[in-house]
């Protein structure tokens, strides 16, 4: 049984195929094959969501399947039922499962004890669907309408600014290596990547640069990327985090220090005036809404690929 719990659960060759399938789904939306016909996929959400929930629900529907939204407040998992029992029960009813939650270990336990494909739709440790989408979005720009999407990523540099010890930074560490890209992380020393992601990256042969100089991080970057400074569950730390992250705000001056044709990316929602300024969000090379749209197409390709691999 194949799952998508982290970026490296697919090989580079499989990622290239997923990107091409996503391009096919995007071009033929509403008129393509229905690989999930007759299937029902569950969606467990312990965190609120706009893009993730809507894109997965619409995507599963467009693939011919039936999505069922399951808030943790609506199922017994939220009242103490074990993850292993939940996985075993749901495996008797549905054909696949998407989960957005806090702990990476919960996603891994669901996959371990269930007998259906599991997709990680976000944890505090990783956000693999977003990283695949971000790479696909950049590749669309660089490869053009008929070029090799995956090959267009090779040798490119992404600079990630801000909280370099959380899920998006971790996912870029794993994803960049898989895509043949270089990643440079710029953030406070106190928020440097942790030992867990270092070990996981080393296991897959991944390398990354970390610096507390934001201009060093963005030098020669093809993509400048940031995310909110206080994610869900960190709201009480907002003021402290704001003060130490402020030197890494992506503003017009910092963005200009990257390559002249660099793209700006953000997984959204964005807090204008905090991690990024409004003039960068309004910049013609800001592709945040392309990223948001492409969540639909890339996730459809991921789900369809896993369904085929069962």
KAJO-V86585 format. One record per residue. N is the residue number from 1. SS is DSSP state (2 for helix, 1 for strand, 0 for the rest). PSI is psi in degrees with one decimal (NA if undefined). Layout:
BEGIN
N;SS;PSI, N;SS;PSI
END
This chain:
BEGIN
1;0;128.5, 2;0;142.5, 3;0;167.4, 4;1;87.8, 5;0;-26.7, 6;0;162.4, 7;2;-41.2, 8;2;8.4, 9;2;-14.5, 10;0;146.3, 11;0;166.9, 12;2;-39.9, 13;2;-39.7, 14;2;-37.1, 15;2;-42.3, 16;2;-40.4, 17;2;-38.2, 18;2;-41.7, 19;2;-42.9, 20;2;-37.7, 21;2;-39.8, 22;2;-40.2, 23;2;-39.3, 24;2;-45.7, 25;2;-37.5, 26;2;-41.2, 27;2;-28.9, 28;0;30.6, 29;0;127.7, 30;0;-7.8, 31;0;20.5, 32;0;177.8, 33;0;162.2, 34;0;77.0, 35;0;-13.7, 36;0;14.9, 37;0;129.2, 38;0;2.7, 39;0;152.9, 40;1;129.4, 41;1;130.7, 42;1;152.8, 43;1;101.5, 44;1;121.9, 45;1;114.3, 46;0;-10.0, 47;0;144.8, 48;0;159.6, 49;0;149.6, 50;0;-69.0, 51;2;-44.3, 52;2;-48.7, 53;2;-50.7, 54;2;-43.2, 55;2;-37.8, 56;2;-42.6, 57;2;-47.9, 58;2;-42.1, 59;2;-46.1, 60;2;-40.8, 61;2;-45.2, 62;2;-20.9, 63;0;2.4, 64;0;0.3, 65;0;176.4, 66;1;111.7, 67;1;138.6, 68;1;117.7, 69;1;129.7, 70;1;98.0, 71;1;145.4, 72;0;-19.1, 73;0;-13.6, 74;0;-11.5, 75;0;167.3, 76;2;-16.2, 77;2;-34.8, 78;2;-5.4, 79;2;18.0, 80;0;-4.4, 81;0;141.9, 82;0;154.5, 83;2;-40.0, 84;2;-41.3, 85;2;-40.3, 86;2;-43.5, 87;2;-42.7, 88;2;-38.9, 89;2;-49.8, 90;2;-31.7, 91;2;-22.7, 92;2;-17.6, 93;2;-40.6, 94;0;172.8, 95;0;-12.2, 96;1;164.8, 97;1;132.4, 98;1;133.4, 99;1;134.9, 100;1;112.6, 101;0;-167.1, 102;0;-55.6, 103;0;130.6, 104;2;-34.2, 105;2;-29.7, 106;2;-40.8, 107;2;-43.2, 108;2;-35.7, 109;2;-38.8, 110;2;-45.6, 111;2;-37.4, 112;2;-40.5, 113;2;-12.3, 114;0;176.5, 115;0;31.1, 116;0;157.1, 117;1;139.7, 118;1;133.5, 119;1;127.4, 120;1;109.2, 121;1;5.0, 122;1;134.0, 123;0;175.9, 124;0;-16.9, 125;0;-38.4, 126;0;156.1, 127;0;69.5, 128;2;-34.1, 129;2;-37.6, 130;2;-42.3, 131;2;-41.0, 132;2;-40.7, 133;2;-42.3, 134;2;-44.7, 135;2;-41.2, 136;2;-42.0, 137;2;-44.3, 138;2;-41.7, 139;2;-35.4, 140;2;-42.0, 141;2;-42.3, 142;2;-32.1, 143;2;-24.1, 144;0;-175.1, 145;0;-21.9, 146;0;1.7, 147;0;171.1, 148;0;109.5, 149;0;-52.5, 150;0;-42.5, 151;2;-28.2, 152;2;-14.3, 153;2;-22.3, 154;0;128.8, 155;0;-6.8, 156;0;156.5, 157;1;133.0, 158;1;133.9, 159;1;123.4, 160;1;126.2, 161;1;139.0, 162;0;-122.1, 163;0;95.9, 164;0;12.1, 165;0;17.2, 166;0;-168.3, 167;2;-44.4, 168;2;-41.0, 169;2;-43.7, 170;2;-42.6, 171;2;-34.7, 172;2;-33.8, 173;2;-46.8, 174;2;-43.5, 175;2;-41.8, 176;2;-43.4, 177;2;-42.9, 178;2;-37.1, 179;2;-5.5, 180;0;23.6, 181;0;168.8, 182;1;143.7, 183;1;134.1, 184;1;125.1, 185;1;129.3, 186;1;116.6, 187;0;175.3, 188;0;147.4, 189;2;-31.8, 190;2;-15.8, 191;2;26.5, 192;0;156.9, 193;0;141.2, 194;0;175.7, 195;2;-32.2, 196;2;-45.9, 197;2;-32.0, 198;2;-44.4, 199;2;-41.1, 200;2;-40.0, 201;2;-43.5, 202;2;-35.8, 203;2;-33.0, 204;0;8.7, 205;0;17.4, 206;0;148.0, 207;0;158.1, 208;0;160.5, 209;1;138.6, 210;1;134.4, 211;1;151.7, 212;0;13.6, 213;0;106.9, 214;2;-32.0, 215;2;-32.1, 216;2;-38.6, 217;2;-42.1, 218;2;-6.5, 219;0;126.1, 220;0;20.7, 221;0;139.8, 222;0;-24.3, 223;1;132.1, 224;1;125.3, 225;1;141.7, 226;1;171.9, 227;0;171.2, 228;0;152.5, 229;0;-20.4, 230;0;106.0, 231;0;176.5, 232;0;129.1, 233;0;-9.3, 234;0;13.9, 235;2;-34.6, 236;2;-17.6, 237;2;6.3, 238;2;-48.3, 239;2;-45.8, 240;2;-44.5, 241;2;-38.5, 242;2;-45.2, 243;2;-40.5, 244;2;-18.7, 245;2;-15.6, 246;2;-36.4, 247;2;-13.8, 248;2;14.3, 249;0;134.1, 250;1;101.2, 251;0;-179.9, 252;2;-40.0, 253;2;-45.4, 254;2;-41.6, 255;2;-35.8, 256;2;-15.8, 257;0;-10.2, 258;0;-173.4, 259;0;151.7, 260;0;-25.7, 261;0;19.6, 262;0;148.2, 263;1;146.6, 264;1;133.8, 265;1;151.3, 266;1;136.9, 267;0;-10.9, 268;0;149.3, 269;0;147.7, 270;0;145.7, 271;0;93.7, 272;1;132.0, 273;0;-8.6, 274;0;-96.6, 275;0;-18.3, 276;1;147.6, 277;0;158.8, 278;2;-32.8, 279;2;-27.7, 280;2;-40.7, 281;2;-29.3, 282;0;0.4, 283;0;143.6, 284;0;-19.0, 285;0;13.7, 286;1;123.1, 287;0;31.0, 288;2;-33.2, 289;2;-24.5, 290;2;-42.2, 291;2;-47.3, 292;2;-45.7, 293;2;-42.2, 294;2;-14.5, 295;2;-41.3, 296;2;-52.4, 297;2;-40.9, 298;2;-42.3, 299;2;-35.0, 300;2;-42.7, 301;2;-38.3, 302;2;-48.9, 303;2;-43.8, 304;2;-37.5, 305;2;-44.3, 306;2;-39.2, 307;2;-38.0, 308;2;-30.0, 309;2;-7.7, 310;0;NA
END
